[in-house]
Amino acid sequence: MQVWPGEAYPLGATYDGAGTNFAVFTEAADRVELCLLHDDGSETAIELRESDAFVRHAYVPGVMPGQRYGYRVHGPYAPERGLRCNSAKLLLDPYARAISGAVQWGEEVYGYHFGQPERRNDLDSAPHTMTSVVVNPYFDWGDDRRPRTEYHHTVIYEAHVKGLSMRHPGLPEELRGTYAALAHPALIEHLTGLGVTALELMPVHQFVNDHRLVDMGLNNYWGYNTVGFFAPHNAYASWGDRGQQVLEFKSAVKALHEAGIEVILDVVYNHTAEGNHLGPTLSFKGLDNPSYYRLADDPRYYMDTTGTGNSLLMRSPHVLQMIMDSLRYWVTEMHVDGFRFDLAATLARQFHEVDRLSSFFDLVQQDPVVSQVKLIAEPWDVGEGGYQVGNFPPLWTEWNGKYRDTVRDLWRGEPRTLAEFASRLTGSSDLYQDDGRRPLASINFVTCHDGFTLHDLVAYNDKHNQANGEDNRDGESHNRSWNCGVEGDTDDPAVLELRARQMRNFVATLLLSQGVPMISHGDEFARTQRGNNNAYCQDNELAWVAWPEDEPDLLRFTRAMVWLRKDHPVFRRRRFFHGRPVQGTYDELSDIAWFTPEGTEMTRRDWNSARASALTVFLNGNAISEPGARGERIADDSFLLMFNASPRPLDFVVPVDHGRQWEVVVDTALTEGVPAGTGPKVQAGDRLTLLDRSLTVLQRPV
């Protein structure tokens, strides 16, 4: 076989039409072998003799797309020095664009012998591990154009590729659970009808099913266990894993873009699937353990701020390069529109503490590609000082955990909630204004993949995770949920009515809040996980979305609330409220005002009352301070939002001097939530009786 010197850049396997260039970084290795794998189980080993700046490389003519390969690294196995090279382990290319197969768990894929962690294991892992695949980079994108939806027009829908489509009755069975399902008209029509502008996909980077879960008969369903940061997860492909998964993913992105829907990836750059010192040797650990991972003072062990066994070394230039190369690849080659970074506080741990000015954020800030897409942080990890909501750099938006907690607390009746709720409703200026960010830095959500579904939030006080096999110890114990009087299933009509009203309250609050709303898949028709708030290992009907045969009331209500938001810029402002009349807006009224149910302006005493659980908010559509895209003045209808989170009906007085006549456009006390046809008209000074735990919205034309 001919072997040419090749190039040290780019890293990975690069097919050029005549052959493939291979390049891999390792500073720890003495020798590196490229292994070309054949379907009969044999392999051809090629030593990579060329090395530039610790990048070993070669060009092999005639190696075509679909070729499986891996690396064997010869070097020191000295865990006491943090070195875990072992040529018996076939290693994945960290830059592999596609990965074939799955790990067959056994002692063969570990670098040590079970029960003897210091003793090197020379069993060959090749027949039992995943393999890298050479891919064809060419794809006909046609006239694909990114939607580039601005944040103030964005509605995010968080979904799992398999869970969203596995039980959809309108999909061909062979497409369910795959990337191809995302491109199917049945799913796209649902998303566009709902008003979704961005599909945020739970991890689609190649991940591994944990050994422990497989032994228990479970799977890593969520996918937060990455081993390939450039490769689409092969199990979500409908027609092959020798590169077909790349084509299928690109086709899905292209179809979603044609429908005006952005694709955001939930990415896990904080750790890998190799776990701690007792984890398998699949890739990074065998290539160059101390360059990729944050090791403890005793380098046999790993620092762990992720709760998964390891953390990537964010001060390593090679780790930073890999992450940035991966991000750019998914934007330029796969055409995705943004990223949600799992446990993003770990990415800021350049040393031990969280540092918002760490190298990773510097690199993102100046990168001409990555800095231009949507960047969303999950602003916490499990390490010391890891809760960093509100502390990410100005370019970033954040999952606002304080929004989630406060909205849940209000509607379940927690005391002393009203003042903080007002801040969350109006964009969380206390978190984002001081560093120059806008309300749109707040990604608002009430539910997400992690925790109770919307249905379960109002049906369970406690988690019910027995199916996970951990004696109900896993998952969050403090859910800020309320079961409305009965735990779980019930046929009590009063309880069911209250639960339905509470779900409408959460949906309406989310869509009427300043910031960017995020809906969790299936919540629009009240899917349940039967009280399981940590379904990470439930790759079955418990976690898959159950699509209803008929259109439920909650779906119609959710759709109506999304479109109410879309139609009215007063609900999606790009600047924070001033709390006073705004110069140049031709309106003497304040842009926002707060009233007690009696119609009087809120005082400090009203805000601080422990029992306060009701208020009226005036949003002045004629006092929007930000201009339109061409500098034009934006004017909108005005709205009164009346929140009654108390356990009893309350009379609300329509404030005087803020508009003479109003129309009721939302009433969560109604089964459909939105008055049919024309809503009731009310006058200034009129009294409206709001049912306990309900929300009413009044509208006045501009």
HUPEUR-V640226 format. One record per residue. N is the residue number from 0. SS is DSSP state (helix for helix, strand for strand, loop for the rest). PHI is phi in radians with two decimals (NA if undefined). PSI is psi in radians with two decimals (NA if undefined). Layout:
N,SS,PHI,PSI / N,SS,PHI,PSI
//
This chain:
0,loop,NA,2.31 / 1,loop,-1.27,2.43 / 2,loop,-2.38,2.16 / 3,strand,-1.85,2.86 / 4,loop,-1.04,-0.69 / 5,loop,1.26,-2.90 / 6,loop,-2.22,2.66 / 7,loop,-1.43,-0.17 / 8,loop,-2.41,2.42 / 9,loop,-1.43,2.79 / 10,loop,-1.20,2.73 / 11,strand,1.71,-2.86 / 12,strand,-1.88,2.03 / 13,strand,-2.03,1.94 / 14,strand,-1.52,2.31 / 15,loop,-2.05,0.17 / 16,loop,1.82,-0.37 / 17,loop,-2.15,-0.31 / 18,strand,-3.11,-2.94 / 19,strand,-2.35,2.34 / 20,strand,-1.65,2.28 / 21,strand,-1.98,2.33 / 22,strand,-2.57,2.29 / 23,strand,-2.49,2.43 / 24,strand,-1.58,2.33 / 25,loop,-2.81,2.16 / 26,loop,-1.62,-0.35 / 27,loop,-1.46,-0.35 / 28,strand,-1.35,2.58 / 29,strand,-1.56,-0.74 / 30,strand,-2.45,2.63 / 31,strand,-2.28,2.30 / 32,strand,-1.96,2.27 / 33,strand,-1.50,2.19 / 34,strand,-1.96,1.99 / 35,strand,-1.55,2.16 / 36,strand,-1.76,2.44 / 37,loop,-1.99,2.73 / 38,loop,-1.17,-0.31 / 39,loop,-1.48,0.09 / 40,loop,1.63,-0.13 / 41,loop,-1.47,2.96 / 42,strand,-2.52,2.64 / 43,strand,-1.90,2.08 / 44,strand,-1.68,2.30 / 45,strand,-2.20,2.07 / 46,strand,-1.32,2.30 / 47,loop,-1.53,1.71 / 48,loop,-1.52,-0.42 / 49,strand,-1.44,2.40 / 50,strand,-2.54,2.22 / 51,strand,-2.27,2.06 / 52,loop,0.90,0.77 / 53,loop,1.19,0.28 / 54,strand,-1.78,2.03 / 55,strand,-1.55,2.41 / 56,strand,-2.66,2.77 / 57,strand,-2.86,2.68 / 58,strand,-1.98,2.27 / 59,strand,-2.06,1.85 / 60,strand,-1.08,2.54 / 61,loop,1.49,-0.14 / 62,loop,-1.35,2.10 / 63,loop,-1.92,2.89 / 64,loop,-0.97,2.48 / 65,loop,1.73,-0.25 / 66,loop,-1.19,2.22 / 67,strand,-1.53,2.54 / 68,strand,-2.70,2.95 / 69,strand,-2.82,-3.14 / 70,strand,-2.16,2.54 / 71,strand,-2.06,2.21 / 72,strand,-1.92,2.12 / 73,strand,-1.70,2.17 / 74,strand,3.13,-3.00 / 75,loop,-1.26,2.34 / 76,strand,-1.84,1.69 / 77,strand,-2.48,1.37 / 78,helix,-0.96,-0.53 / 79,helix,-1.14,-0.30 / 80,helix,-1.91,0.14 / 81,loop,1.43,0.17 / 82,strand,-1.80,2.27 / 83,strand,-2.36,0.67 / 84,loop,-1.20,2.47 / 85,loop,-2.81,1.86 / 86,loop,-1.21,-0.18 / 87,loop,-1.33,-0.19 / 88,loop,-1.79,2.07 / 89,loop,-1.32,2.16 / 90,strand,-1.87,2.46 / 91,loop,-1.24,2.55 / 92,loop,-1.27,2.14 / 93,loop,-1.00,-0.40 / 94,loop,-1.81,0.27 / 95,loop,-1.03,2.27 / 96,loop,-1.44,-0.28 / 97,strand,-2.64,2.64 / 98,strand,-2.32,2.36 / 99,strand,-1.91,2.54 / 100,loop,1.45,-2.95 / 101,loop,-2.51,2.78 / 102,loop,-1.30,2.25 / 103,loop,-1.72,1.85 / 104,loop,-1.23,2.32 / 105,loop,-3.12,3.08 / 106,helix,-1.08,-0.36 / 107,helix,-1.08,-0.53 / 108,helix,-1.62,0.14 / 109,loop,-1.86,2.61 / 110,loop,-1.45,-0.07 / 111,strand,-2.33,2.95 / 112,strand,-1.56,2.39 / 113,loop,-0.95,2.32 / 114,loop,1.45,-0.15 / 115,strand,-2.36,1.24 / 116,strand,-1.11,-0.27 / 117,strand,-1.61,-0.15 / 118,strand,-1.70,2.14 / 119,strand,-1.11,2.43 / 120,loop,-1.88,2.06 / 121,loop,-1.81,0.34 / 122,loop,-1.24,2.40 / 123,loop,-1.30,2.20 / 124,loop,-1.57,-0.17 / 125,helix,-0.93,-0.78 / 126,helix,-1.25,-0.12 / 127,helix,-2.08,0.01 / 128,loop,-2.11,3.06 / 129,loop,-1.41,2.79 / 130,strand,-2.25,2.59 / 131,strand,-1.34,2.72 / 132,strand,-2.32,2.35 / 133,loop,-1.27,2.32 / 134,loop,-2.08,2.72 / 135,loop,-1.49,2.07 / 136,loop,-1.35,-0.14 / 137,loop,-1.47,2.33 / 138,loop,-2.67,2.41 / 139,loop,-1.47,1.66 / 140,loop,-1.37,-0.16 / 141,loop,1.02,-2.28 / 142,loop,-1.78,0.54 / 143,loop,-0.96,2.29 / 144,loop,-2.36,2.36 / 145,loop,-1.16,2.40 / 146,loop,-1.08,-0.56 / 147,loop,0.89,0.82 / 148,loop,-1.17,2.23 / 149,loop,-1.21,2.68 / 150,helix,-1.02,-0.63 / 151,helix,-1.30,-0.12 / 152,helix,-1.88,0.07 / 153,loop,-1.55,2.35 / 154,strand,-2.21,2.02 / 155,strand,-1.64,2.45 / 156,strand,-2.15,1.89 / 157,strand,-1.44,2.26 / 158,strand,-2.58,2.76 / 159,loop,-1.86,2.26 / 160,helix,-0.91,-0.87 / 161,helix,-1.35,-0.81 / 162,helix,-1.10,-0.58 / 163,helix,-1.21,-0.66 / 164,helix,-1.90,-0.17 / 165,loop,-1.12,-0.55 / 166,loop,-1.98,0.32 / 167,loop,-1.34,2.07 / 168,loop,-1.20,-0.33 / 169,loop,-1.56,0.05 / 170,loop,-1.81,2.46 / 171,loop,-1.02,2.48 / 172,helix,-1.02,-0.62 / 173,helix,-1.26,-0.24 / 174,helix,-1.72,-0.23 / 175,loop,-1.12,2.39 / 176,loop,1.42,0.25 / 177,loop,-2.18,2.96 / 178,helix,-1.06,-0.65 / 179,helix,-1.05,-0.53 / 180,helix,-1.10,-0.58 / 181,helix,-1.13,-0.44 / 182,loop,-1.59,-0.06 / 183,loop,-1.31,2.43 / 184,helix,-0.96,-0.57 / 185,helix,-1.08,-0.70 / 186,helix,-1.35,-0.74 / 187,helix,-1.11,-0.69 / 188,helix,-1.12,-0.63 / 189,helix,-1.11,-0.79 / 190,helix,-1.17,-0.79 / 191,helix,-1.20,-0.64 / 192,helix,-1.13,-0.60 / 193,helix,-1.28,-0.36 / 194,loop,1.66,0.25 / 195,loop,-1.21,2.41 / 196,loop,-1.98,-0.25 / 197,strand,-2.52,2.27 / 198,strand,-1.76,1.97 / 199,strand,-1.69,1.91 / 200,strand,-1.58,2.25 / 201,loop,-1.04,2.88 / 202,loop,-0.78,2.22 / 203,loop,-2.07,-0.02 / 204,strand,-1.14,2.57 / 205,strand,-0.97,2.17 / 206,strand,-2.20,3.02 / 207,loop,-2.09,2.44 / 208,loop,-1.39,2.10 / 209,loop,-1.03,2.51 / 210,helix,-0.96,-0.81 / 211,helix,-1.05,-0.77 / 212,helix,-1.17,-0.72 / 213,helix,-1.08,-0.71 / 214,helix,-1.10,-0.48 / 215,loop,-1.53,-0.01 / 216,loop,1.40,0.34 / 217,loop,-2.03,3.11 / 218,loop,-2.38,2.74 / 219,loop,-1.39,1.54 / 220,loop,-1.24,-0.76 / 221,loop,-1.16,-0.68 / 222,loop,1.67,0.27 / 223,loop,-1.46,1.03 / 224,loop,-2.66,1.03 / 225,strand,-1.25,2.49 / 226,strand,-2.22,-0.28 / 227,strand,-2.35,1.87 / 228,strand,-1.46,-0.05 / 229,strand,-2.03,-0.10 / 230,strand,-1.92,2.22 / 231,strand,-1.13,2.43 / 232,loop,-0.98,2.17 / 233,helix,-1.25,-0.44 / 234,helix,-1.24,-0.22 / 235,helix,-1.63,0.10 / 236,loop,-1.62,2.44 / 237,loop,-1.55,-0.26 / 238,loop,-2.47,0.58 / 239,loop,2.34,2.77 / 240,loop,-2.20,0.42 / 241,loop,-1.78,0.64 / 242,loop,1.98,-0.28 / 243,helix,-1.09,-0.53 / 244,helix,-1.09,-0.52 / 245,helix,-1.22,-0.82 / 246,helix,-1.10,-0.71 / 247,helix,-1.18,-0.69 / 248,helix,-1.14,-0.77 / 249,helix,-1.07,-0.70 / 250,helix,-1.11,-0.65 / 251,helix,-1.15,-0.76 / 252,helix,-1.07,-0.76 / 253,helix,-1.05,-0.76 / 254,helix,-1.16,-0.71 / 255,helix,-1.15,-0.69 / 256,helix,-1.08,-0.69 / 257,helix,-1.05,-0.50 / 258,loop,-1.56,0.06 / 259,loop,1.41,0.31 / 260,loop,-1.85,2.20 / 261,strand,-1.36,2.76 / 262,strand,-2.07,2.08 / 263,strand,-1.99,2.33 / 264,strand,-1.79,2.35 / 265,strand,-1.44,1.96 / 266,strand,-2.02,2.59 / 267,loop,-2.15,1.39 / 268,loop,-1.68,0.20 / 269,loop,-1.60,-0.40 / 270,loop,-2.72,3.08 / 271,loop,-2.23,3.08 / 272,loop,-1.36,0.01 / 273,loop,-1.42,-0.15 / 274,loop,1.14,-2.73 / 275,loop,-1.56,-2.77 / 276,loop,-1.12,-0.27 / 277,loop,-1.77,0.13 / 278,loop,-1.45,3.05 / 279,loop,-1.32,2.91 / 280,loop,-1.91,1.78 / 281,loop,-1.99,-0.53 / 282,loop,-2.80,-1.56 / 283,helix,-1.02,-0.70 / 284,helix,-1.07,-0.70 / 285,helix,-1.47,-0.40 / 286,helix,-1.33,-0.92 / 287,helix,-2.92,1.35 / 288,helix,-0.90,-0.89 / 289,helix,-1.26,-0.30 / 290,helix,-1.43,-0.46 / 291,helix,-1.70,-0.52 / 292,strand,-2.05,2.64 / 293,loop,-1.42,1.91 / 294,strand,-1.64,2.69 / 295,loop,-1.36,3.08 / 296,loop,-0.98,-0.67 / 297,loop,-1.59,1.85 / 298,loop,-1.18,0.02 / 299,loop,-1.20,-0.37 / 300,loop,-2.02,2.94 / 301,strand,-2.06,2.47 / 302,loop,-1.26,2.46 / 303,loop,-2.40,1.73 / 304,loop,-1.82,0.19 / 305,loop,-1.97,-0.21 / 306,loop,1.32,0.28 / 307,loop,-2.08,-0.09 / 308,loop,2.01,-0.50 / 309,loop,-2.57,2.92 / 310,loop,-2.41,2.38 / 311,strand,-1.17,2.61 / 312,loop,-1.48,1.71 / 313,loop,-1.34,-0.03 / 314,loop,-1.78,0.03 / 315,loop,-1.40,2.20 / 316,helix,-1.08,-0.49 / 317,helix,-1.31,-0.64 / 318,helix,-1.16,-0.80 / 319,helix,-1.08,-0.71 / 320,helix,-1.10,-0.76 / 321,helix,-1.06,-0.76 / 322,helix,-1.13,-0.81 / 323,helix,-1.15,-0.70 / 324,helix,-1.08,-0.70 / 325,helix,-1.11,-0.84 / 326,helix,-1.04,-0.82 / 327,helix,-1.10,-0.68 / 328,helix,-1.05,-0.79 / 329,helix,-1.20,-0.47 / 330,helix,-1.40,-0.86 / 331,helix,-1.40,-0.69 / 332,loop,-1.68,-0.56 / 333,loop,-1.82,-0.12 / 334,loop,1.13,0.47 / 335,loop,-1.31,2.85 / 336,loop,-1.92,-0.02 / 337,strand,2.94,3.11 / 338,strand,-2.47,2.51 / 339,strand,-1.96,2.08 / 340,strand,-1.63,1.98 / 341,loop,-1.15,2.40 / 342,loop,0.77,0.93 / 343,helix,-1.16,-0.34 / 344,helix,-1.06,-0.53 / 345,helix,-1.13,-0.57 / 346,helix,-1.16,-0.33 / 347,helix,-1.63,-0.02 / 348,loop,-1.53,1.37 / 349,loop,-1.17,-0.62 / 350,loop,-2.10,-1.71 / 351,loop,-2.02,-0.78 / 352,loop,-1.43,2.87 / 353,loop,-1.35,2.23 / 354,loop,-2.23,1.92 / 355,loop,-1.16,-0.23 / 356,loop,-1.84,0.42 / 357,loop,-1.15,2.92 / 358,helix,-1.03,-0.64 / 359,helix,-1.02,-0.79 / 360,helix,-1.24,-0.56 / 361,helix,-1.08,-0.76 / 362,helix,-1.14,-0.76 / 363,helix,-1.09,-0.76 / 364,helix,-1.01,-0.68 / 365,helix,-1.69,-0.09 / 366,loop,-1.29,2.17 / 367,loop,-1.22,-0.28 / 368,loop,-1.71,-0.99 / 369,helix,-1.18,-0.59 / 370,helix,-1.18,-0.22 / 371,helix,-1.73,0.02 / 372,loop,-1.90,3.04 / 373,strand,-1.24,2.26 / 374,strand,-2.16,1.99 / 375,strand,-2.10,2.20 / 376,strand,-1.75,2.37 / 377,loop,-1.50,1.77 / 378,loop,-1.49,0.84 / 379,loop,-2.76,2.79 / 380,loop,-2.49,-2.98 / 381,loop,-1.70,0.06 / 382,loop,-1.41,3.02 / 383,loop,-1.08,2.31 / 384,loop,1.20,0.41 / 385,loop,-1.41,-0.22 / 386,loop,-1.50,1.83 / 387,loop,-2.15,0.56 / 388,loop,-1.04,2.21 / 389,loop,1.60,-0.04 / 390,loop,-1.96,0.21 / 391,loop,-1.51,2.79 / 392,loop,-1.11,2.85 / 393,loop,-1.01,-0.48 / 394,loop,-1.21,-0.30 / 395,loop,-1.72,2.64 / 396,strand,-1.87,2.93 / 397,strand,-2.43,2.47 / 398,strand,-1.09,2.06 / 399,loop,-1.61,1.59 / 400,helix,-1.12,-0.49 / 401,helix,-1.23,-0.59 / 402,helix,-1.05,-0.90 / 403,helix,-0.92,-0.87 / 404,helix,-1.15,-0.73 / 405,helix,-1.23,-0.74 / 406,helix,-1.13,-0.71 / 407,helix,-1.08,-0.76 / 408,helix,-1.10,-0.73 / 409,helix,-1.02,-0.90 / 410,helix,-1.35,-0.28 / 411,helix,-1.63,-0.05 / 412,loop,1.64,0.43 / 413,loop,-1.23,2.42 / 414,loop,-1.27,2.84 / 415,loop,0.94,0.84 / 416,loop,-1.97,-0.38 / 417,helix,-1.06,-0.78 / 418,helix,-1.11,-0.79 / 419,helix,-1.20,-0.61 / 420,helix,-1.03,-0.70 / 421,helix,-1.05,-0.67 / 422,helix,-1.18,-0.74 / 423,helix,-1.18,-0.67 / 424,helix,-1.09,-0.55 / 425,loop,-1.80,0.30 / 426,loop,1.83,0.08 / 427,loop,1.03,0.98 / 428,helix,-1.08,-0.49 / 429,helix,-1.13,-0.37 / 430,helix,-1.69,-0.55 / 431,helix,-2.09,-0.32 / 432,helix,-1.28,-0.56 / 433,helix,-1.20,-0.36 / 434,helix,-1.90,0.38 / 435,loop,1.48,0.07 / 436,loop,-1.45,2.96 / 437,loop,-1.98,3.06 / 438,helix,-0.95,-0.48 / 439,helix,-1.28,-0.07 / 440,helix,-1.26,-0.28 / 441,strand,-1.63,1.93 / 442,strand,-1.50,1.85 / 443,strand,-1.50,2.37 / 444,loop,-2.68,2.62 / 445,loop,-1.82,-0.60 / 446,loop,-2.39,2.75 / 447,loop,-2.63,-2.98 / 448,loop,-1.04,-0.55 / 449,loop,-1.66,1.89 / 450,loop,2.09,-2.92 / 451,loop,-1.21,2.57 / 452,loop,-1.23,2.98 / 453,helix,-1.05,-0.76 / 454,helix,-1.04,-0.81 / 455,helix,-1.26,-0.43 / 456,helix,-1.07,-0.52 / 457,loop,-1.86,0.12 / 458,loop,-2.12,-0.14 / 459,loop,-2.42,2.36 / 460,loop,-1.52,-0.49 / 461,loop,-2.23,2.69 / 462,loop,-1.24,2.67 / 463,loop,-2.36,1.34 / 464,loop,-1.85,0.43 / 465,helix,-1.00,-0.56 / 466,helix,-1.13,-0.28 / 467,helix,-1.39,-0.14 / 468,loop,1.35,0.34 / 469,loop,-2.13,0.50 / 470,loop,0.96,0.60 / 471,loop,1.12,0.37 / 472,loop,-1.48,-0.40 / 473,loop,-1.44,2.86 / 474,loop,1.48,2.79 / 475,loop,-1.20,2.34 / 476,loop,-1.63,-0.34 / 477,loop,-1.91,1.60 / 478,loop,-1.69,-0.11 / 479,loop,0.95,0.68 / 480,loop,-1.86,2.93 / 481,loop,-2.58,2.23 / 482,loop,-1.50,0.11 / 483,loop,1.11,0.41 / 484,loop,1.92,-0.29 / 485,loop,-2.41,2.33 / 486,loop,-1.43,2.03 / 487,loop,1.41,-2.61 / 488,loop,-1.07,2.52 / 489,loop,-2.73,2.73 / 490,loop,-1.99,0.24 / 491,loop,-1.25,2.00 / 492,helix,-1.09,-0.58 / 493,helix,-1.19,-0.70 / 494,helix,-1.17,-0.76 / 495,helix,-1.10,-0.69 / 496,helix,-1.12,-0.76 / 497,helix,-1.13,-0.73 / 498,helix,-1.07,-0.76 / 499,helix,-1.09,-0.70 / 500,helix,-1.14,-0.72 / 501,helix,-1.10,-0.69 / 502,helix,-1.12,-0.71 / 503,helix,-1.13,-0.65 / 504,helix,-1.06,-0.78 / 505,helix,-1.14,-0.78 / 506,helix,-1.08,-0.82 / 507,helix,-1.11,-0.77 / 508,helix,-1.04,-0.78 / 509,helix,-1.03,-0.82 / 510,helix,-1.38,-0.29 / 511,helix,-1.71,0.01 / 512,loop,-1.51,2.57 / 513,loop,-1.23,2.54 / 514,loop,2.06,-2.87 / 515,strand,-1.95,2.05 / 516,strand,-1.39,2.52 / 517,strand,-2.23,2.20 / 518,strand,-1.81,2.40 / 519,strand,-1.57,2.36 / 520,loop,-0.94,2.34 / 521,loop,1.50,-0.25 / 522,helix,-1.14,-0.42 / 523,helix,-1.19,-0.29 / 524,helix,-2.26,0.57 / 525,loop,1.04,0.88 / 526,loop,-1.20,2.69 / 527,loop,-2.20,2.60 / 528,loop,-2.00,0.37 / 529,loop,0.94,0.71 / 530,loop,1.49,0.02 / 531,loop,-1.38,2.05 / 532,loop,-1.83,0.27 / 533,loop,-2.62,1.10 / 534,helix,-1.45,0.55 / 535,helix,-1.08,-0.43 / 536,helix,-1.97,0.21 / 537,loop,-1.80,1.36 / 538,loop,-1.51,1.22 / 539,loop,-2.82,-2.99 / 540,loop,-1.18,-0.27 / 541,loop,-1.09,-0.70 / 542,loop,-1.78,-0.40 / 543,loop,-1.20,2.51 / 544,loop,-1.20,2.19 / 545,loop,-1.59,1.93 / 546,loop,-1.42,2.26 / 547,loop,-1.30,2.66 / 548,loop,-1.26,-0.72 / 549,loop,-1.91,2.80 / 550,loop,-1.32,1.98 / 551,loop,-1.33,2.81 / 552,helix,-1.02,-0.70 / 553,helix,-1.13,-0.62 / 554,helix,-1.12,-0.78 / 555,helix,-1.09,-0.70 / 556,helix,-1.18,-0.77 / 557,helix,-1.06,-0.77 / 558,helix,-1.06,-0.75 / 559,helix,-1.10,-0.67 / 560,helix,-1.23,-0.67 / 561,helix,-1.07,-0.77 / 562,helix,-1.30,-0.51 / 563,helix,-1.06,-0.75 / 564,helix,-1.10,-0.79 / 565,helix,-1.06,-0.63 / 566,helix,-1.38,-0.24 / 567,loop,-2.30,1.87 / 568,helix,-1.10,-0.26 / 569,helix,-1.16,-0.35 / 570,helix,-1.61,-0.09 / 571,loop,-2.42,0.95 / 572,loop,-1.21,2.62 / 573,loop,-1.67,-0.12 / 574,loop,-2.24,2.75 / 575,loop,-1.25,2.70 / 576,loop,-1.13,2.62 / 577,loop,-1.61,-0.48 / 578,loop,1.32,0.40 / 579,loop,-2.79,2.96 / 580,loop,-1.03,2.48 / 581,loop,-1.86,2.15 / 582,loop,-1.07,2.35 / 583,loop,1.58,0.05 / 584,loop,-1.84,0.05 / 585,loop,1.04,0.62 / 586,loop,-2.47,2.24 / 587,loop,-1.43,-0.20 / 588,loop,-1.46,2.70 / 589,loop,-1.10,2.70 / 590,loop,-1.27,-0.32 / 591,strand,-2.62,2.55 / 592,strand,-2.57,2.64 / 593,strand,-2.12,2.34 / 594,strand,-2.31,2.63 / 595,loop,-1.29,2.90 / 596,loop,-1.00,-0.42 / 597,loop,-1.36,-0.06 / 598,loop,1.55,0.14 / 599,loop,-1.70,2.66 / 600,strand,-1.14,2.45 / 601,loop,-1.10,2.42 / 602,loop,-1.90,2.98 / 603,helix,-0.99,-0.66 / 604,helix,-1.13,-0.69 / 605,helix,-1.10,-0.76 / 606,helix,-1.12,-0.66 / 607,helix,-1.54,-0.06 / 608,loop,-1.15,2.25 / 609,loop,-1.11,-0.52 / 610,loop,-1.59,-0.10 / 611,loop,-1.10,2.19 / 612,loop,-2.54,0.34 / 613,strand,-2.58,2.50 / 614,strand,-2.88,2.89 / 615,strand,-2.06,2.39 / 616,strand,-2.05,2.24 / 617,strand,-1.75,2.14 / 618,strand,-1.94,2.03 / 619,loop,-1.58,1.82 / 620,loop,-1.23,-0.23 / 621,loop,-1.68,0.18 / 622,loop,-2.33,0.73 / 623,loop,-1.47,2.10 / 624,loop,-1.41,-0.50 / 625,loop,-1.42,2.52 / 626,loop,-1.45,2.94 / 627,loop,-1.33,-3.10 / 628,loop,-1.06,-0.48 / 629,loop,-1.92,0.38 / 630,loop,1.47,0.04 / 631,loop,-1.30,2.70 / 632,loop,-1.29,2.41 / 633,loop,-1.77,2.18 / 634,loop,-2.22,2.49 / 635,loop,-2.49,2.95 / 636,loop,-1.11,2.80 / 637,strand,-1.78,2.73 / 638,strand,-2.40,2.60 / 639,strand,-2.03,2.15 / 640,strand,-1.84,2.08 / 641,strand,-1.91,1.98 / 642,strand,-1.84,2.11 / 643,strand,-2.07,1.61 / 644,loop,-1.65,0.19 / 645,loop,-1.45,2.85 / 646,loop,-1.45,0.21 / 647,loop,-2.46,2.74 / 648,loop,-1.09,2.57 / 649,strand,-2.37,2.55 / 650,strand,-1.50,2.30 / 651,strand,-2.00,2.29 / 652,strand,-1.65,2.26 / 653,loop,-1.22,2.10 / 654,loop,-1.00,2.49 / 655,loop,-1.49,2.86 / 656,loop,1.19,0.20 / 657,loop,-2.21,0.37 / 658,loop,2.28,2.37 / 659,loop,-1.45,-0.74 / 660,strand,-2.23,2.39 / 661,strand,-2.28,2.80 / 662,strand,-2.17,2.36 / 663,strand,-1.31,2.09 / 664,strand,-1.99,-0.29 / 665,strand,-2.48,2.36 / 666,strand,-2.58,1.80 / 667,loop,-1.22,-0.14 / 668,loop,-1.28,-0.31 / 669,loop,-1.46,2.56 / 670,loop,-1.00,-0.74 / 671,loop,-1.49,-0.24 / 672,loop,1.41,-0.40 / 673,loop,-2.22,2.20 / 674,loop,-0.99,2.36 / 675,loop,-1.22,2.33 / 676,loop,1.16,-2.37 / 677,loop,-1.49,2.23 / 678,loop,-1.31,2.89 / 679,loop,-1.04,2.54 / 680,strand,-1.68,2.45 / 681,strand,-2.32,2.70 / 682,strand,-1.92,2.79 / 683,loop,-1.00,2.32 / 684,loop,1.59,-0.21 / 685,loop,-1.18,2.76 / 686,strand,-1.87,2.34 / 687,strand,-2.04,2.33 / 688,strand,-1.64,2.04 / 689,strand,-1.71,2.23 / 690,loop,-1.03,2.69 / 691,loop,-0.96,2.46 / 692,loop,0.87,1.15 / 693,strand,-2.56,2.91 / 694,strand,-2.36,2.30 / 695,strand,-2.17,2.43 / 696,strand,-2.09,2.23 / 697,strand,-1.92,2.52 / 698,strand,-2.19,2.43 / 699,strand,-2.21,2.15 / 700,loop,-1.03,2.62 / 701,loop,-1.13,NA
//
